[in-house]
């Protein structure tokens, strides 16, 4: 289940939110059941993840967990809409001072994030760091989604969007931003179509990851962190930050790429072990 929908559906959720966010949360159980019945792609993706995360469980139990994952993904989107309507409605505990300390003049900071938790809200909080912010993401295909979640207003809030589908030009923009001492946030869990991928085990199964983020980490001299926003409850999040440093034994571009990927996959697996319902069908796990 991704952020699909139309203007009528989003207007209805806006009405529920105006009555209280709890009403929108409650209606998500019905929406999740709809996706469970009719969104075969999302159900299949989620089943593949659950087979790894909870091996040996029955199909009925997986369906129950799938419904729970869809509901949690919906809560994240409702929270993001609340943030769009009222920036003070959502709180995110973010150790901004720590991030500022990691920023290096002339090297910047590379954030490897994932389609987990409210990563969109994280992006909206980054301008408060006092540094240039660049988010690597492809344009939203659904105009209604872009409007409802405020995707297209990122530029007005001091966030530069870098389209990864631009290939080499996108890589040059990323390198240039880091050399200016800016923050570059990039999704590292989902390969784009027609892009190069690299495999690493996740929950004991070989999994495809996009190669680009880890090549940037290997080639640049920027500090590297993982950032995953953990949902703590109604409109409340905590940003989990993990610094990634690879061993000096990793010599060469490929070895360093693989080392960063291994560290990232370990962080991802640890987070999903603790918070299994935070995974979203937007990923390819």
MITORDO-817690 format. One line per 10 residues: number of its first residue (from 0); their letters; for each residue x, y, z negated of N, C-alpha, C. Coordinates in steps of 0.2 Angstrom, whole numbers, plus 2048, in hexadecimal, padded with zeros to 3 digits. Layout:
N
NUM	A	X/Y/Z/X/Y/Z/X/Y/Z ~ ...
***
This chain:
285
0	XXXXXXXXXX	804/7FA/800/800/800/800/804/806/800 ~ 804/80A/805/808/810/805/803/816/804 ~ 805/81C/805/801/822/804/7FD/823/80A ~ 7F8/81E/80C/7F4/81F/811/7ED/822/80F ~ 7E9/824/814/7E3/828/812/7E1/82D/817 ~ 7DC/830/816/7D9/836/81A/7D7/83C/815 ~ 7D5/841/818/7D4/847/814/7CE/846/810 ~ 7C9/842/812/7C3/841/80E/7C5/83D/808 ~ 7C9/838/809/7CB/834/803/7CF/838/7FE ~ 7D4/83C/800/7D8/840/7FC/7D3/845/7F9
10	XXXXXXXXXX	7CE/848/7FC/7CA/84D/7F9/7C6/84A/7F3 ~ 7C4/844/7F4/7C0/840/7EF/7C5/83F/7E9 ~ 7CB/83D/7EA/7D0/83D/7E4/7D1/843/7E1 ~ 7D1/849/7E5/7D2/84F/7E2/7CC/851/7DD ~ 7C6/84F/7DF/7C0/850/7DB/7C1/84C/7D5 ~ 7C3/845/7D5/7C4/841/7CF/7C9/844/7CA ~ 7CF/847/7CD/7D4/84A/7C9/7D1/850/7C6 ~ 7CD/854/7C9/7CA/85A/7C6/7C6/858/7C0 ~ 7C3/852/7C0/7BF/850/7BA/7C4/84D/7B4 ~ 7CA/84C/7B6/7CF/849/7B1/7D3/843/7B5
20	XXXXXXXXXX	7D9/843/7B4/7DD/83F/7B8/7DB/837/7B6 ~ 7D9/836/7B0/7D7/82F/7AE/7D1/82D/7B3 ~ 7CD/831/7B6/7C8/82F/7BA/7CB/82C/7C1 ~ 7D0/830/7C3/7D4/82E/7C9/7D7/827/7C8 ~ 7DB/826/7C2/7DE/820/7C1/7D9/81A/7C1 ~ 7D3/81B/7BE/7CE/816/7BD/7CC/814/7C4 ~ 7CB/819/7C9/7C8/817/7D0/7CE/813/7D4 ~ 7D4/814/7D2/7D9/810/7D5/7D9/809/7D5 ~ 7D5/806/7D0/7D4/7FF/7D0/7D0/7FD/7D5 ~ 7CB/801/7D7/7C7/7FF/7DD/7CB/800/7E4
30	XXXXXXXXXX	7CF/805/7E4/7D3/806/7EA/7D8/801/7EB ~ 7DB/7FF/7E5/7E0/7F9/7E6/7DD/7F3/7E8 ~ 7D7/7F1/7E6/7D3/7EB/7E8/7D2/7EC/7EF ~ 7D0/7F1/7F2/7CF/7F2/7F9/7D6/7F0/7FD ~ 7DB/7F3/7FB/7E2/7F2/7FE/7E4/7EA/7FD ~ 7E2/7E7/7F8/7E3/7E0/7F7/7DF/7DC/7FC ~ 7D9/7DE/7FE/7D5/7DA/803/7D7/7DC/80A ~ 7D9/7E2/80C/7DA/7E4/812/7E1/7E6/815 ~ 7E6/7E8/810/7EC/7EA/812/7F1/7E4/812 ~ 7F1/7E0/817/7F5/7D9/817/7FC/7DB/817
40	XXXXXXXXXX	7FE/7E0/81A/806/7E2/81A/808/7E3/813 ~ 804/7E7/810/806/7E9/809/806/7E3/804 ~ 801/7DF/805/800/7D9/801/806/7D4/802 ~ 808/7D3/809/80D/7CF/80A/814/7D1/807 ~ 815/7D8/808/81B/7DB/805/81C/7DA/7FE ~ 816/7DB/7FA/816/7DA/7F3/817/7D3/7F1 ~ 814/7CF/7F5/814/7C7/7F3/81C/7C5/7F4 ~ 81F/7C8/7F9/826/7C6/7FA/82A/7C8/7F4 ~ 829/7CE/7F1/82C/7D1/7EB/82B/7CD/7E5 ~ 824/7CB/7E4/822/7C8/7DE/825/7C1/7DE
50	XXXXXXXXXX	826/7BE/7E4/828/7B7/7E4/830/7B7/7E1 ~ 833/7BC/7E2/83A/7BD/7E0/83A/7BF/7D9 ~ 836/7C4/7D7/836/7C6/7D0/833/7C1/7CB ~ 82E/7BE/7CD/82A/7B9/7C9/82A/7B2/7CD ~ 82F/7AF/7CE/82F/7A8/7D1/82B/7A3/7CE ~ 828/79F/7D2/824/79A/7CF/81D/79B/7CD ~ 81B/7A2/7CD/814/7A3/7CB/80F/7A1/7D1 ~ 809/7A0/7CF/804/79E/7D3/802/7A4/7D8 ~ 7FE/7A2/7DE/7FC/7A8/7E2/7F7/7AC/7DF ~ 7F3/7A9/7DB/7EE/7AD/7D7/7F1/7B2/7D2
60	XXXXXXXXXX	7F6/7B0/7CF/7FA/7B5/7CB/7FD/7BA/7CF ~ 800/7B9/7D4/803/7BE/7D9/7FE/7C3/7DB ~ 7F8/7C1/7DD/7F3/7C5/7DF/7F1/7CA/7D9 ~ 7F1/7C8/7D3/7EF/7CC/7CD/7F5/7D1/7CC ~ 7FB/7CF/7CD/801/7D4/7CC/801/7D8/7D2 ~ 7FF/7D6/7D8/7FF/7DB/7DE/7FA/7E0/7DD ~ 7F4/7DF/7DA/7EF/7E4/7D8/7F2/7E9/7D3 ~ 7F6/7E6/7CE/7F9/7EB/7CA/7FE/7EF/7CD ~ 802/7ED/7D1/807/7F1/7D5/803/7F6/7D9 ~ 7FE/7F4/7DC/7FA/7F9/7E0/7F7/7FF/7DC
70	XXXXXXXXXX	7F5/7FD/7D6/7F2/802/7D1/7F8/807/7CF ~ 7FD/804/7CD/803/808/7CB/805/80D/7D0 ~ 806/80A/7D7/808/80F/7DC/803/814/7DD ~ 7FC/813/7DC/7F7/818/7DD/7F8/81D/7D7 ~ 7F9/81B/7D1/7FA/820/7CC/800/825/7CD ~ 805/822/7D0/80B/826/7D2/809/82C/7D7 ~ 805/82A/7DC/802/82F/7E1/7FD/834/7DE ~ 7F9/831/7D9/7F5/836/7D6/7F9/83B/7D2 ~ 7FE/838/7CE/802/83D/7CA/805/842/7CF ~ 808/840/7D4/80B/845/7D9/806/84A/7DB
80	XXXXXXXXXX	800/848/7DD/7FB/84D/7DF/7F9/852/7D9 ~ 7F9/84F/7D3/7F8/854/7CD/7FE/859/7CD ~ 804/857/7CE/80A/85B/7CE/809/860/7D4 ~ 807/85E/7DA/806/863/7DF/800/868/7DD ~ 7FB/866/7DA/7F6/86B/7D8/7F8/86F/7D2 ~ 7FC/86D/7CE/7FE/871/7C8/805/86E/7C6 ~ 80A/872/7C8/811/870/7C6/813/86E/7BF ~ 80F/871/7BA/810/870/7B3/80C/86A/7B1 ~ 809/866/7B5/805/861/7B2/809/85A/7B1 ~ 80E/85A/7B5/812/854/7B4/819/855/7B1
90	XXXXXXXXXX	81B/851/7AC/822/852/7A9/826/84D/7AB ~ 82D/84E/7AC/832/849/7AE/838/84B/7AA ~ 83A/846/7A5/840/847/7A1/846/846/7A6 ~ 849/84B/7A8/84F/84B/7AC/855/84E/7A9 ~ 85A/84A/7A8/860/84D/7A5/864/851/7AA ~ 861/857/7AB/864/85C/7B0/86B/85E/7AF ~ 86D/85E/7A8/874/860/7A7/879/85B/7A9 ~ 877/855/7A8/87B/84F/7AA/87C/84F/7B2 ~ 877/851/7B5/877/851/7BD/87C/857/7BF ~ 87B/85C/7BB/87F/862/7BD/887/861/7BC
100	XXXXXXXXXX	888/85D/7B6/88F/85B/7B5/892/857/7BA ~ 88E/853/7BD/890/84E/7C2/891/851/7C9 ~ 88E/857/7CA/88F/85A/7D0/896/85D/7D1 ~ 899/85B/7D7/8A0/85D/7D8/8A1/863/7DD ~ 8A4/868/7DC/8A5/86D/7E1/8A8/86A/7E7 ~ 8A6/86C/7ED/8A8/869/7F3/8A7/862/7F4 ~ 8A4/85E/7EF/8A2/857/7F0/89B/856/7EF ~ 898/85A/7EB/890/859/7EA/88F/853/7E6 ~ 889/850/7E7/887/84A/7E3/882/846/7E8 ~ 883/840/7E8/87F/83C/7EC/87A/838/7E8
110	XXXXXXXXXX	874/839/7E8/86F/835/7E4/86C/82F/7E9 ~ 86C/829/7E6/869/824/7EA/863/822/7E6 ~ 85D/823/7E9/857/822/7E6/853/81C/7E9 ~ 84D/81B/7E8/849/815/7EB/842/817/7EB ~ 83E/813/7EE/837/814/7EE/834/810/7E8 ~ 836/813/7E2/834/810/7DC/832/816/7D7 ~ 82D/816/7D3/82B/81B/7CF/829/821/7D3 ~ 829/827/7D0/826/82D/7D4/82D/831/7D7 ~ 830/82E/7DC/836/831/7DF/834/838/7E2 ~ 82E/838/7E4/82C/83F/7E7/82C/844/7E2
120	XXXXXXXXXX	82A/843/7DC/82A/848/7D6/831/849/7D4 ~ 835/844/7D5/83D/846/7D4/83F/84B/7D9 ~ 83D/84A/7DF/840/84F/7E4/83D/856/7E2 ~ 837/857/7E0/834/85D/7DE/838/860/7D8 ~ 83B/85C/7D4/83E/85F/7CE/846/861/7CF ~ 848/85E/7D5/84F/85F/7D6/851/867/7D7 ~ 84D/86B/7DA/84F/872/7DB/851/876/7D4 ~ 84F/873/7CF/851/876/7C8/858/875/7C6 ~ 85C/871/7CA/863/870/7C8/867/876/7CA ~ 865/87A/7CE/869/880/7D0/86E/87F/7D5
130	XXXXXXXXXX	86D/879/7D9/872/878/7DE/86D/876/7E5 ~ 871/877/7EA/86D/875/7F1/86A/86E/7F0 ~ 864/86D/7F2/861/866/7F2/860/864/7F9 ~ 862/85E/7FB/860/85B/801/85D/854/800 ~ 857/853/804/854/84C/803/854/849/80A ~ 857/843/80A/857/83F/810/850/83B/811 ~ 84C/83D/815/845/83A/816/842/83B/81D ~ 83F/836/81F/83C/837/826/835/83B/825 ~ 833/83E/82A/82C/842/829/827/83D/828 ~ 822/840/824/81C/83C/823/817/83C/829
140	XXXXXXXXXX	815/835/82B/811/835/831/80A/837/830 ~ 807/836/82A/800/838/829/800/83F/827 ~ 7FD/843/82B/7FC/84A/829/7F8/84B/823 ~ 7F3/847/822/7EF/848/81B/7F3/847/815 ~ 7F8/841/816/7FC/840/810/801/845/80F ~ 804/848/814/809/84D/814/806/853/810 ~ 7FF/855/812/7FC/85B/80F/7FA/859/808 ~ 7F8/854/806/7F5/852/800/7FB/852/7FB ~ 801/84F/7FD/807/84E/7F8/80B/854/7F9 ~ 80A/859/7FD/80E/85F/7FE/815/85D/801
150	XXXXXXXXXX	816/858/805/81C/856/808/81F/85C/80C ~ 81B/85F/810/81D/864/815/81F/86B/811 ~ 81E/86B/80B/820/871/807/826/871/804 ~ 82A/86B/805/831/86B/802/835/870/803 ~ 835/872/80A/83A/878/80C/838/87E/808 ~ 832/880/806/830/886/803/833/885/7FB ~ 834/87F/7F9/837/87F/7F2/83E/87E/7F2 ~ 842/87F/7F7/849/87F/7F7/84C/878/7F8 ~ 848/874/7FB/84B/86D/7FD/84C/86D/804 ~ 852/86B/806/853/86A/80E/852/862/80F
160	XXXXXXXXXX	84E/861/814/84C/85A/816/851/858/81C ~ 854/852/81B/858/850/821/855/849/823 ~ 853/849/82A/850/844/82D/855/83E/82F ~ 854/839/82B/859/833/82D/859/830/834 ~ 853/832/837/852/82F/83E/856/833/843 ~ 859/838/841/85E/83C/845/865/839/846 ~ 866/833/843/86C/830/844/872/833/842 ~ 877/834/847/87D/837/845/87D/83E/843 ~ 878/842/845/877/849/843/875/849/83C ~ 871/844/83A/86F/844/833/875/843/82E
170	XXXXXXXXXX	879/83E/830/87F/83D/82D/884/843/82C ~ 884/847/831/888/84D/831/885/852/82C ~ 87E/852/82C/87B/857/827/87C/855/820 ~ 87C/84E/81F/87D/84C/818/884/84D/816 ~ 889/84C/81A/890/84D/818/891/855/817 ~ 88E/859/81B/88F/860/81B/88C/863/814 ~ 886/860/812/883/862/80C/887/860/806 ~ 88A/85A/806/88E/858/801/895/85C/800 ~ 897/85E/806/89D/862/806/89C/869/803 ~ 896/86B/803/894/872/801/892/871/7F9
180	XXXXXXXXXX	893/86B/7F6/892/86A/7EF/88B/86A/7ED ~ 887/867/7F2/87F/867/7F1/87E/85F/7EF ~ 877/85F/7ED/875/858/7EC/871/855/7F2 ~ 873/84F/7F3/86F/84B/7F9/86C/845/7F6 ~ 865/845/7F6/861/83F/7F4/85F/83B/7FA ~ 860/834/7F9/85F/830/7FF/85C/829/7FC ~ 857/827/800/854/821/7FE/859/81B/801 ~ 85A/816/7FC/85F/811/7FE/85C/80A/7FE ~ 856/80A/7FD/853/803/7FC/84F/800/803 ~ 84E/805/808/84A/802/80D/84D/804/814
190	XXXXXXXXXX	84F/7FF/818/852/801/81E/84D/804/823 ~ 84F/809/827/84A/80C/82C/84A/807/832 ~ 845/808/836/845/804/83C/84B/806/841 ~ 84E/801/844/853/803/849/859/805/845 ~ 85A/805/83F/860/807/83B/864/801/839 ~ 86A/802/838/86E/7FD/835/86D/7FB/82E ~ 86D/7F5/82D/86C/7F2/826/872/7EE/823 ~ 872/7ED/81D/877/7E8/81A/873/7E4/815 ~ 875/7DE/814/872/7DA/80F/876/7D9/808 ~ 871/7D9/803/874/7D7/7FC/86F/7D4/7F9
200	XXXXXXXXXX	870/7CF/7F4/86B/7CC/7F0/867/7D0/7EB ~ 861/7CF/7EB/85D/7D2/7E6/858/7CD/7E3 ~ 858/7CC/7DD/855/7C6/7DA/857/7BF/7DD ~ 85D/7BF/7DF/860/7B9/7E2/85E/7B7/7E9 ~ 85B/7BC/7EC/859/7BB/7F3/85D/7C1/7F8 ~ 860/7BF/7FD/863/7C4/802/85E/7C9/804 ~ 85F/7CF/803/85B/7D5/804/85E/7DA/809 ~ 85A/7DD/80E/85D/7E2/812/85D/7E9/80F ~ 862/7EC/80F/862/7F3/80D/865/7F8/812 ~ 863/7FE/813/866/802/818/86D/803/817
210	XXXXXXXXXX	871/803/81C/878/804/81B/87B/80B/81A ~ 877/810/81D/879/817/81D/87B/819/816 ~ 876/819/811/878/81C/80B/87E/819/807 ~ 880/813/808/886/810/805/88C/812/809 ~ 88B/813/810/891/815/814/893/81C/811 ~ 88D/821/811/88F/827/80E/892/827/808 ~ 890/823/803/893/822/7FC/89B/820/7FD ~ 89C/81C/802/8A2/819/803/8A7/81E/806 ~ 8A5/822/80B/8A9/826/80E/8AA/82D/80B ~ 8A5/830/808/8A5/836/805/8A9/835/7FE
220	XXXXXXXXXX	8AB/83B/7FB/8AE/83B/7F4/8A9/83D/7EF ~ 8A3/83D/7F1/89E/840/7EC/89C/83B/7E7 ~ 89B/83E/7E1/899/839/7DB/892/836/7DE ~ 891/830/7DB/88B/82C/7DD/887/82A/7D7 ~ 880/82C/7D7/87C/829/7D2/876/826/7D5 ~ 872/822/7D1/86C/81F/7D3/867/823/7CE ~ 861/825/7D1/85C/829/7CE/855/825/7CF ~ 852/823/7C9/84C/820/7CA/847/823/7C5 ~ 842/826/7C7/83D/829/7C2/838/823/7BF ~ 838/822/7B9/834/81D/7B6/82E/820/7B3
230	XXXXXXXXXX	828/81D/7B5/822/820/7B2/821/81E/7AB ~ 820/822/7A7/81F/821/7A0/818/821/79E ~ 813/824/7A2/80C/824/7A0/809/82A/7A4 ~ 803/82C/7A2/800/831/7A6/804/837/7A7 ~ 806/839/7AD/809/83F/7AF/810/840/7AB ~ 813/83A/7A9/819/83B/7A6/81E/836/7A8 ~ 824/838/7AA/82A/834/7AD/830/836/7A9 ~ 835/831/7AA/83C/832/7A8/840/830/7AD ~ 845/834/7AF/84A/832/7B4/850/82E/7B2 ~ 850/828/7B4/856/824/7B2/85C/825/7B7
240	XXXXXXXXXX	861/827/7B4/867/829/7B8/86D/824/7B7 ~ 870/821/7BC/876/81D/7BB/87B/81F/7C0 ~ 881/820/7BD/887/822/7C1/88A/81C/7C4 ~ 88C/81C/7CA/88F/816/7CE/896/818/7CF ~ 89A/814/7CD/8A1/814/7CE/8A4/80E/7D1 ~ 8A7/80D/7D6/8A9/807/7D9/8B1/806/7D7 ~ 8B2/7FF/7D6/8B9/7FD/7D4/8BE/800/7D9 ~ 8C4/802/7D7/8CA/804/7DB/8CC/7FE/7DF ~ 8CA/7F8/7DE/8CC/7F2/7E2/8C8/7F2/7E8 ~ 8C3/7F6/7E9/8BF/7F6/7EF/8C2/7FB/7F4
250	XXXXXXXXXX	8C6/7F8/7F9/8CA/7FC/7FD/8C7/7FB/804 ~ 8C6/801/807/8C3/801/80E/8BC/803/80E ~ 8BA/805/814/8B3/808/814/8AE/802/813 ~ 8AF/7FC/816/8AA/7F7/815/8AA/7F4/80E ~ 8AF/7F4/80B/8B0/7F1/804/8AC/7F6/7FF ~ 8AE/7FC/800/8AA/801/7FC/8A3/802/7FD ~ 8A1/801/803/89A/801/805/896/7FB/801 ~ 899/7F5/801/896/7F0/7FE/896/7F0/7F6 ~ 89B/7F4/7F4/89C/7F4/7ED/896/7F9/7EA ~ 895/7FF/7EE/890/803/7EC/889/800/7ED
260	XXXXXXXXXX	888/7FC/7F2/882/7F8/7F3/881/7F3/7ED ~ 886/7F0/7EB/885/7EB/7E5/883/7EE/7DF ~ 886/7F4/7DE/884/7F8/7D8/87D/7FA/7D8 ~ 87B/7FD/7DE/874/7FF/7DF/86F/7FA/7DE ~ 871/7F4/7E1/86C/7EE/7E0/86B/7EC/7D9 ~ 871/7EC/7D5/871/7EA/7CE/86C/7EF/7CA ~ 86D/7F6/7CC/868/7FA/7C8/861/7F9/7CA ~ 860/7F8/7D0/859/7F7/7D3/856/7F1/7CF ~ 85A/7EB/7CF/857/7E5/7CC/856/7E6/7C5 ~ 85B/7E9/7C1/85A/7EB/7BA/853/7EF/7B9
270	XXXXXXXXXX	852/7F4/7BD/84C/7F8/7BC/846/7F4/7BD ~ 846/7F0/7C2/840/7EC/7C4/83F/7E6/7BF ~ 844/7E4/7BC/843/7DF/7B7/840/7E2/7B1 ~ 841/7E8/7AF/83E/7EB/7AA/837/7EE/7AB ~ 836/7F0/7B2/830/7F3/7B4/82E/7F1/7BA ~ 82B/7EA/7BA/82A/7E7/7C1/824/7EA/7C5 ~ 820/7EE/7C1/81A/7F1/7C5/81C/7F7/7C8 ~ 822/7FA/7C7/824/800/7CA/826/7FF/7D1 ~ 827/7F9/7D4/828/7F8/7DB/822/7FA/7DF ~ 824/7FD/7E5/81E/7FF/7E9/81F/7FB/7F0
280	XXXXX	819/7FA/7F3/819/7F7/7FA/81D/7FB/800 ~ 81F/801/7FE/823/805/803/829/802/804 ~ 82C/7FE/7FF/832/7FB/800/832/7F4/804 ~ 838/7F2/806/838/7EC/80A/83B/7E6/806 ~ 83B/7E6/800/83D/7E0/7FC/839/7DA/7FD
***
